[in-house]
């Protein structure tokens, strides 16, 4: 069992205990990085093939344009990798004793933080679609609520069935505690 006592997030209440923290599955991250890998291969191919195919480009007056385009492409690659890292690293789902907190990063300057309390949960569903997600055991968890956000989605997380079961157990526990107080 992991110790999440050091986890802190904006809006965390005093004495609130974090039970679990979920990030996207590593394979989902890898699929996002595939585009960057493809661009890297193009960049390296350009560095090696263009001077070989056009030997006069390095010594000619067009060389600065060639190097400018190559460096611009390299900069674009770095920015793409950085944006993928930001998107993947800062998307997090936190389960506490009281609620579920969804922190979603959209680009550099947009972050959406939403939460739902366990007593508003009506249904929890796990979805694993496809051969690779089935083999690697990752998928989505959909939490249906009666609140303002009708649907909460944990996207491409590991062990979605276990996460669904855990959320249902916590929701049932809260429901039984509230009904015993009445």
Backbone torsions as a table, in degrees:
resi	resn	phi	psi	omega
1	UNK	NA	134.8	-178.3
2	UNK	-82.4	150.8	176.6
3	UNK	-99.8	111.5	-179.2
4	UNK	-104.0	19.9	-177.0
5	UNK	-65.9	-24.5	-178.5
6	UNK	-88.2	-5.9	-179.4
7	UNK	-72.6	129.4	177.0
8	UNK	-131.8	146.6	177.5
9	UNK	-150.7	159.3	-178.3
10	UNK	-63.9	128.8	-179.8
11	UNK	94.1	2.0	178.7
12	UNK	-69.9	130.5	-178.7
13	UNK	-84.9	153.8	179.1
14	UNK	-65.0	130.1	-179.9
15	UNK	84.1	-3.9	178.9
16	UNK	-74.9	128.6	-175.8
17	UNK	-103.0	128.1	177.8
18	UNK	-82.3	127.3	-178.8
19	UNK	-97.7	-33.5	-178.3
20	UNK	-157.4	150.8	175.4
21	UNK	-131.9	129.9	-177.5
22	UNK	-122.9	137.7	173.1
23	UNK	-121.1	173.2	177.7
24	UNK	-64.7	154.6	178.4
25	UNK	-67.4	148.7	-177.0
26	UNK	-60.4	-32.4	-178.9
27	UNK	-70.1	-33.3	175.5
28	UNK	-64.2	-39.9	176.1
29	UNK	-63.0	-41.7	179.9
30	UNK	-62.9	-39.4	178.3
31	UNK	-65.4	-34.4	175.9
32	UNK	-68.5	-33.3	-179.1
33	UNK	-79.8	-12.4	-179.2
34	UNK	-59.5	-40.7	177.7
35	UNK	-59.8	-43.3	179.2
36	UNK	-66.2	-37.0	176.6
37	UNK	-63.2	-42.7	177.8
38	UNK	-61.2	-44.4	178.2
39	UNK	-64.4	-35.8	177.9
40	UNK	-64.2	-42.1	178.3
41	UNK	-63.0	-41.7	177.0
42	UNK	-62.3	-41.9	-179.8
43	UNK	-63.1	-48.9	179.2
44	UNK	-64.2	-38.7	176.8
45	UNK	-61.8	-40.4	177.8
46	UNK	-65.0	-40.4	178.5
47	UNK	-62.4	-36.4	-175.8
48	UNK	-92.6	-43.7	-172.0
49	UNK	-78.6	-41.6	-175.5
50	UNK	-61.2	-46.3	176.5
51	UNK	-64.6	-30.4	178.4
52	UNK	-73.3	-40.0	-179.2
53	UNK	-75.6	-34.2	-179.0
54	UNK	-125.6	78.1	-174.4
55	UNK	-63.4	-22.9	-179.1
56	UNK	-77.8	-9.4	-176.0
57	UNK	-71.1	-32.9	-177.3
58	UNK	-71.3	-38.8	-177.8
59	UNK	-91.3	-7.2	-175.7
60	UNK	-88.5	179.6	177.8
61	UNK	-76.5	-5.7	175.7
62	UNK	-85.9	-7.1	-178.3
63	UNK	-57.3	-43.1	178.9
64	UNK	-61.8	-35.1	178.0
65	UNK	-67.0	-42.4	177.7
66	UNK	-59.6	-48.3	-179.1
67	UNK	-67.5	-34.3	176.3
68	UNK	-63.6	-45.3	179.4
69	UNK	-65.4	-41.2	177.8
70	UNK	-63.2	-43.8	179.6
71	UNK	-68.8	-35.8	176.3
72	UNK	-64.1	-40.7	177.8
73	UNK	-64.4	-41.1	177.8
74	UNK	-63.7	-42.1	177.3
75	UNK	-62.7	-42.7	177.0
76	UNK	-60.1	-40.4	178.3
77	UNK	-62.4	-46.4	179.5
78	UNK	-62.4	-42.4	178.9
79	UNK	-64.0	-41.0	177.8
80	UNK	-62.1	-46.3	177.3
81	UNK	-60.7	-41.7	179.4
82	UNK	-63.3	-43.5	179.5
83	UNK	-65.7	-37.5	176.1
84	UNK	-64.8	-44.1	179.6
85	UNK	-61.7	-44.3	179.0
86	UNK	-60.5	-47.7	-177.6
87	UNK	-62.2	-44.5	-177.1
88	UNK	-75.5	-41.7	-175.7
89	UNK	-71.3	-33.8	-174.1
90	UNK	-97.2	0.0	169.5
91	UNK	-84.2	115.6	-175.7
92	UNK	-144.4	145.0	175.7
93	UNK	-120.8	125.9	-176.1
94	UNK	-117.8	129.2	176.4
95	UNK	-109.7	122.3	176.4
96	UNK	-111.6	-176.8	177.3
97	UNK	-67.2	-24.7	-172.7
98	UNK	-106.2	-27.4	-169.1
99	UNK	-161.0	174.5	172.6
100	UNK	-114.5	131.2	179.4
101	UNK	-115.3	127.3	178.9
102	UNK	-111.9	117.0	177.8
103	UNK	-112.5	114.2	-176.1
104	UNK	-119.5	123.4	178.7
105	UNK	-97.2	126.7	177.3
106	UNK	-119.4	100.7	-177.5
107	UNK	72.9	-158.7	-177.1
108	UNK	-82.4	-36.9	-167.2
109	UNK	-117.2	12.6	179.6
110	UNK	-125.0	122.4	176.9
111	UNK	-131.9	133.2	178.8
112	UNK	-117.2	123.2	177.9
113	UNK	-116.1	123.1	177.4
114	UNK	-134.8	157.8	-178.2
115	UNK	-142.3	158.1	172.2
116	UNK	-142.6	143.7	177.9
117	UNK	-88.0	151.5	-175.5
118	UNK	-64.6	-28.6	-178.2
119	UNK	-72.3	-12.5	177.5
120	UNK	-91.7	-5.0	-177.6
121	UNK	-73.5	129.2	177.3
122	UNK	-106.1	-35.6	-176.8
123	UNK	-155.3	147.2	175.9
124	UNK	-130.7	129.6	-178.0
125	UNK	-129.7	140.7	172.5
126	UNK	-110.7	139.9	179.6
127	UNK	-127.1	125.4	174.1
128	UNK	-125.1	107.7	-175.5
129	UNK	-114.1	121.3	175.3
130	UNK	111.1	166.6	-177.5
131	UNK	-72.1	-52.3	-178.2
132	UNK	-62.7	-45.1	176.0
133	UNK	-60.3	-34.1	177.5
134	UNK	-67.9	-42.5	-179.3
135	UNK	-69.2	-43.4	-176.2
136	UNK	-88.0	-3.6	175.8
137	UNK	58.8	61.1	171.7
138	UNK	-141.3	156.5	-179.0
139	UNK	178.3	-160.8	-177.6
140	UNK	-105.7	150.7	170.5
141	UNK	-121.2	124.0	-178.9
142	UNK	-108.7	124.9	180.0
143	UNK	-111.9	115.4	179.6
144	UNK	-90.5	130.2	-177.3
145	UNK	-126.0	169.0	175.3
146	UNK	-99.8	3.2	-174.4
147	UNK	-88.0	-162.0	-177.8
148	UNK	-65.7	-40.6	174.4
149	UNK	-92.1	101.5	-173.7
150	UNK	-66.8	-21.0	-177.4
151	UNK	-142.1	128.9	176.5
152	UNK	-109.8	130.2	-177.0
153	UNK	-124.2	123.3	169.6
154	UNK	-92.1	110.9	-173.3
155	UNK	-94.4	127.6	172.6
156	UNK	49.8	55.7	178.9
157	UNK	-103.4	155.5	176.8
158	UNK	-70.3	150.5	175.2
159	UNK	51.5	57.9	-175.3
160	UNK	-63.8	-30.6	-179.7
161	UNK	-69.3	-41.0	177.3
162	UNK	-64.6	-39.9	178.8
163	UNK	-64.3	-43.9	178.2
164	UNK	-59.1	-47.1	179.9
165	UNK	-62.0	-40.0	-179.9
166	UNK	-65.0	-43.4	178.9
167	UNK	-64.0	-42.3	179.2
168	UNK	-63.4	-40.8	177.9
169	UNK	-61.9	-44.1	179.6
170	UNK	-66.6	-39.6	178.5
171	UNK	-65.4	-41.6	177.7
172	UNK	-65.8	-39.7	178.5
173	UNK	-61.0	-45.5	178.5
174	UNK	-64.6	-41.2	179.8
175	UNK	-62.8	-44.5	179.7
176	UNK	-67.6	-36.8	177.4
177	UNK	-65.8	-41.8	-179.7
178	UNK	-69.1	-38.7	-179.0
179	UNK	-72.3	-28.2	177.8
180	UNK	-75.4	-21.6	177.9
181	UNK	-77.1	-22.4	-176.8
182	UNK	-79.4	NA	NA
